[in-house]
Amino acid sequence: MDRKKELKQEYKEVKVEGGIYVITNKQNGKKFVASTRNFKTLNGTKFTLETGTHTNRKLQEEWKQFGEDAFEIEHVEILKNSENQYVDEKKELQKLLDKWLEQLQPYGENGYHTKISRY
């Protein structure tokens, strides 16, 4: 029973990191840029790609065509934890996402985004 309490406490103390990640197709250089409140959810993103259920159809098609080994997933910026409890984490992530979309321009031949979409 004590072990269960220890594990619960350890889980509560695990630091959750979120931020911006990029999935790059190493075959053609196309990029998919997205945000997450918890980088651990990238396992779920990878699972959706493996099972053919990812919401971005262009990325999904090329994942199927080229295979998992043709893609690289990297964290490009970690959201800084604010001591201010009134900071809106969702808005801060959106600002970071906008910055990276502007910087990388993953549209058309360069990526999997359209100008009006937000992923």
N, C-alpha and C positions, 0 to 999 in steps of 0.2 A: 504494500500500500504506500509506503514511503517513496518508493521508486516512482510511482505514478505521480505523486506530488512534485517530485524533483523534475520529472519530464515536463509537467505543466509549467513549472516556473521557468525552466530553460526556454520553452516555447515563447512565453511572454517576454523574455528578455532578448529574443532574437530581433536584431535590428532589420526593419523593412526598408529596402532601398528601391526607389523608383527613379524614373528618368526617361531618357530617349534612347531608343535602339534602332539599328539599321540592319536590314537583311539585304545583303548584296549578292547578286548573281555573278559569280566569278567568271562565267562564260562570256557574258556580254556587258558587264558593268552596271546593269540596271539596279536601282536601289528602291527599297521600300522603307519609309521612315515612319516610326510610330512612337507613342508614349505608353508608359505603364506606371501604375502606382506601386507595383511590386515586380521586380525583375524575375522573381520565381515563377510568375505567370507565363514566362516565355516557353516553359515546357508545354503549356496548353496551346500556345500559338504554333509551336512546332508540331504538336499532335494534330491540330486542325489541318495543317499542310500535308501531313502524312496520310490523313484519312480523306483528303479531298474536300474539306468543308470550310476552308478559309474564305473569308468574305471578299477578299480582293481577287477577282477572277483571273486577271492577267498574271499575278504572282502565282496563283494556284496552278494555272496552265503550265507555266514554265517550270515550276517545282516538279510537276509530273513529267514534263518533257526531259529535263536535265538531271533530275534526281537530287537527293539531299546533299550529296557531296559537292555539288556545284554551287552551294550557297554558304555564306558566312553570316553569322548573327553576332553583332557586337554592340556593346553598350557604348554610346558616344558621349553621354553626359548624365551624371547622377544629380537628381534633384537634391539640393541642399535642404537639410531639415532646419526649419525655423523654430526658434524658441518662442516666437510669437504665435499663440494659439489661434489668432484671428486670421492668419494667412490662409488663403484658399488654395489648397494643394492642387486642385483641379485647374484653376486659372493659371497657376505657376507652371504646371505641366504644359498647358496650351501655349503659353508664351515661349517655352523652350522648344516645343514642336514647331511653332511658326518660325522661330529663328533657324532651326535646322532645315526645314523645308525651303526657306529662302536661300540658305547657304548651299545646299546640295542640289536644289532644283530637280527633284526626281520625277520629272514629267516627260511624257512622250517617249522619245528614244532613250532618255536617261533614267527612266524609272517606271514605277507601277502606279503612279498617282495621276489624277486629273486635277486641273486647277481648282475646280469647285469642290472636290472631295476632301474630307477630313477623316483620317484613320487613326 
